[in-house]
Structure formats: C-alpha cells, structure tokens
Amino acid sequence: MKEKLKNQKLLVLGIVFMILFNFPILSIVNHDTKIKGIPTLYFYVFTIWILFIGIIYWSLRNEEQEINKDE
C-alpha cells in the first residue's frame, strides 16, 4: 500500500514538473532580461530542476522515515 502511494506521489510530481518545462511556460520567461548576469530562461530551468531534485529527495526521505517508524 505504501509503495503504491509513493509511486503516485512521484507520478504527480513528474507531471507537475513536465508542465513547468512545457513550451507555454518556458515562453513566458524567455526574454532578454538577466538575473545576476544569467539569462532568465536558464535561471528558470536550473531553479526548477534543483527544486525538482530537492522535492523528490524530501518526499522519498519522508516516506522512508514513515516506513521505518511503522516497523
């Protein structure tokens, strides 16, 4: 049961981040301004990517702690 819930969380996270990397959203941040010398598109992509890794790590770590707590 917990494995199925973990898979569902990861699937939802994957879908959300696929939407954030889709064309209409990327076109919103694709302009000539810069944030601390970095083009906004690059800044957006790397920020979302780092957030994605962090949220997945946090989600899996919490899931593992709940499993260990139940045992």
MDAnalysis code that builds the backbone (N, CA, C; Angstrom):
import MDAnalysis as mda
import numpy as np

u = mda.Universe.empty(213, n_residues=71, atom_resindex=np.repeat(np.arange(71), 3), trajectory=True)
u.add_TopologyAttr("name", ["N", "CA", "C"] * 71)
u.add_TopologyAttr("resid", np.arange(1, 72))
u.add_TopologyAttr("resname", ["MET", "LYS", "GLU", "LYS", "LEU", "LYS", "ASN", "GLN", "LYS", "LEU", "LEU", "VAL", "LEU", "GLY", "ILE", "VAL", "PHE", "MET", "ILE", "LEU", "PHE", "ASN", "PHE", "PRO", "ILE", "LEU", "SER", "ILE", "VAL", "ASN", "HIS", "ASP", "THR", "LYS", "ILE", "LYS", "GLY", "ILE", "PRO", "THR", "LEU", "TYR", "PHE", "TYR", "VAL", "PHE", "THR", "ILE", "TRP", "ILE", "LEU", "PHE", "ILE", "GLY", "ILE", "ILE", "TYR", "TRP", "SER", "LEU", "ARG", "ASN", "GLU", "GLU", "GLN", "GLU", "ILE", "ASN", "LYS", "ASP", "GLU"])
u.atoms.positions = np.array([
    [0.822, -1.197, 0.000],
    [0.000, 0.000, 0.000],
    [0.870, 1.267, 0.000],
    [1.883, 1.308, 0.861],
    [2.738, 2.495, 0.932],
    [3.564, 2.655, -0.343],
    [3.941, 1.533, -0.959],
    [4.703, 1.602, -2.210],
    [3.848, 2.230, -3.308],
    [2.570, 1.885, -3.328],
    [1.658, 2.440, -4.321],
    [1.483, 3.946, -4.108],
    [1.381, 4.371, -2.845],
    [1.245, 5.790, -2.535],
    [2.501, 6.558, -2.950],
    [3.677, 5.970, -2.710],
    [4.931, 6.598, -3.103],
    [4.992, 6.762, -4.622],
    [4.583, 5.727, -5.343],
    [4.583, 5.799, -6.802],
    [3.623, 6.872, -7.305],
    [2.471, 7.010, -6.653],
    [1.504, 8.026, -7.052],
    [2.052, 9.429, -6.805],
    [2.730, 9.633, -5.671],
    [3.332, 10.936, -5.387],
    [4.373, 11.293, -6.441],
    [5.211, 10.325, -6.790],
    [6.249, 10.583, -7.785],
    [5.647, 10.857, -9.160],
    [4.572, 10.171, -9.490],
    [3.903, 10.403, -10.764],
    [3.326, 11.812, -10.827],
    [2.675, 12.247, -9.762],
    [2.108, 13.593, -9.727],
    [3.214, 14.638, -9.808],
    [4.308, 14.430, -9.062],
    [5.437, 15.366, -9.130],
    [6.008, 15.435, -10.544],
    [6.134, 14.293, -11.187],
    [6.647, 14.263, -12.554],
    [5.757, 15.019, -13.518],
    [4.458, 14.864, -13.374],
    [3.518, 15.562, -14.250],
    [3.578, 17.072, -14.021],
    [3.632, 17.481, -12.743],
    [3.714, 18.912, -12.435],
    [4.971, 19.522, -13.039],
    [6.096, 18.854, -12.888],
    [7.331, 19.421, -13.417],
    [7.404, 19.325, -14.933],
    [6.733, 18.350, -15.541],
    [6.659, 18.327, -17.003],
    [5.875, 19.533, -17.505],
    [4.822, 19.901, -16.777],
    [4.045, 21.077, -17.159],
    [4.904, 22.337, -17.032],
    [5.711, 22.417, -15.961],
    [6.565, 23.593, -15.772],
    [7.637, 23.706, -16.843],
    [8.023, 22.596, -17.474],
    [9.025, 22.620, -18.537],
    [8.401, 22.598, -19.931],
    [7.108, 22.805, -20.022],
    [6.410, 22.789, -21.298],
    [6.544, 24.147, -21.995],
    [6.285, 24.182, -23.297],
    [6.526, 25.369, -24.113],
    [5.825, 26.637, -23.626],
    [4.524, 26.633, -23.349],
    [3.909, 27.918, -22.976],
    [4.550, 28.551, -21.734],
    [4.910, 27.745, -20.758],
    [5.520, 28.281, -19.549],
    [6.938, 28.784, -19.847],
    [7.687, 28.013, -20.616],
    [9.050, 28.444, -20.965],
    [9.044, 29.728, -21.797],
    [8.034, 29.914, -22.634],
    [7.987, 31.125, -23.451],
    [7.712, 32.366, -22.604],
    [7.100, 32.200, -21.436],
    [6.846, 33.341, -20.559],
    [8.157, 33.906, -20.023],
    [9.096, 33.034, -19.678],
    [10.361, 33.500, -19.096],
    [11.456, 33.707, -20.132],
    [11.170, 33.445, -21.384],
    [12.183, 33.577, -22.433],
    [12.186, 35.006, -22.992],
    [12.900, 35.893, -22.307],
    [13.088, 37.257, -22.808],
    [14.509, 37.698, -22.491],
    [14.870, 38.880, -22.927],
    [16.269, 39.298, -22.909],
    [16.777, 39.815, -21.569],
    [15.991, 39.793, -20.519],
    [16.480, 40.293, -19.236],
    [17.362, 39.244, -18.561],
    [18.156, 39.720, -17.607],
    [19.069, 38.826, -16.906],
    [18.880, 38.980, -15.401],
    [19.104, 37.885, -14.676],
    [19.065, 37.879, -13.217],
    [20.483, 37.575, -12.755],
    [21.133, 38.570, -12.165],
    [22.522, 38.446, -11.720],
    [23.441, 37.963, -12.852],
    [23.186, 38.441, -14.053],
    [24.031, 38.107, -15.194],
    [23.643, 36.825, -15.913],
    [22.622, 36.130, -15.420],
    [22.189, 34.867, -16.032],
    [20.884, 35.131, -16.781],
    [20.769, 34.702, -18.035],
    [19.506, 34.871, -18.752],
    [18.346, 34.219, -17.986],
    [17.183, 34.860, -18.032],
    [16.050, 34.389, -17.226],
    [15.628, 32.967, -17.575],
    [15.722, 32.580, -18.835],
    [15.347, 31.219, -19.215],
    [16.248, 30.188, -18.541],
    [17.545, 30.418, -18.570],
    [18.474, 29.497, -17.908],
    [18.242, 29.474, -16.408],
    [18.042, 30.653, -15.822],
    [17.800, 30.741, -14.388],
    [16.540, 29.958, -14.014],
    [15.478, 30.112, -14.799],
    [14.224, 29.399, -14.546],
    [14.426, 27.885, -14.640],
    [15.062, 27.428, -15.707],
    [15.238, 25.990, -15.920],
    [16.063, 25.364, -14.798],
    [17.175, 25.975, -14.439],
    [18.022, 25.402, -13.394],
    [17.373, 25.497, -12.017],
    [16.625, 26.569, -11.755],
    [15.920, 26.681, -10.473],
    [14.851, 25.610, -10.341],
    [14.053, 25.419, -11.368],
    [13.006, 24.392, -11.333],
    [13.636, 23.014, -11.227],
    [14.720, 22.786, -11.929],
    [15.408, 21.498, -11.894],
    [15.926, 21.188, -10.490],
    [16.559, 22.175, -9.845],
    [17.060, 21.975, -8.484],
    [15.905, 21.755, -7.518],
    [14.821, 22.514, -7.669],
    [13.641, 22.309, -6.818],
    [13.065, 20.905, -7.003],
    [13.027, 20.440, -8.243],
    [12.524, 19.103, -8.542],
    [13.331, 18.033, -7.815],
    [14.640, 18.141, -7.878],
    [15.507, 17.177, -7.191],
    [15.293, 17.241, -5.684],
    [15.221, 18.456, -5.136],
    [15.028, 18.619, -3.702],
    [13.692, 18.087, -3.220],
    [12.627, 18.352, -3.948],
    [11.294, 17.880, -3.544],
    [11.208, 16.368, -3.631],
    [11.796, 15.766, -4.645],
    [11.786, 14.304, -4.745],
    [12.583, 13.698, -3.592],
    [13.754, 14.267, -3.288],
    [14.556, 13.770, -2.175],
    [13.777, 13.877, -0.869],
    [13.162, 15.024, -0.622],
    [12.403, 15.243, 0.601],
    [11.219, 14.284, 0.689],
    [10.530, 14.088, -0.424],
    [9.369, 13.194, -0.447],
    [9.772, 11.751, -0.168],
    [10.835, 11.286, -0.807],
    [11.275, 9.906, -0.603],
    [11.849, 9.703, 0.798],
    [12.517, 10.708, 1.314],
    [13.084, 10.600, 2.656],
    [11.971, 10.536, 3.699],
    [10.942, 11.354, 3.557],
    [9.814, 11.314, 4.485],
    [9.084, 9.982, 4.395],
    [8.943, 9.466, 3.199],
    [8.281, 8.178, 3.003],
    [9.071, 7.069, 3.694],
    [10.396, 7.102, 3.571],
    [11.246, 6.091, 4.196],
    [11.176, 6.195, 5.722],
    [11.127, 7.406, 6.237],
    [11.036, 7.580, 7.686],
    [9.704, 7.057, 8.227],
    [8.613, 7.252, 7.469],
    [7.314, 6.747, 7.896],
    [7.301, 5.217, 7.902],
    [7.948, 4.597, 6.926],
    [8.004, 3.141, 6.874],
    [8.807, 2.613, 8.058],
    [9.938, 3.226, 8.368],
    [10.751, 2.795, 9.487],
    [10.045, 3.020, 10.823],
    [9.247, 4.067, 10.914],
    [8.518, 4.363, 12.138],
    [7.438, 3.313, 12.400],
    [6.824, 2.819, 11.335],
    [5.742, 1.828, 11.473],
    [6.264, 0.473, 11.901],
    [7.516, 0.168, 11.631],
    [8.057, -1.156, 11.951],
    [8.401, -1.306, 13.369],
])
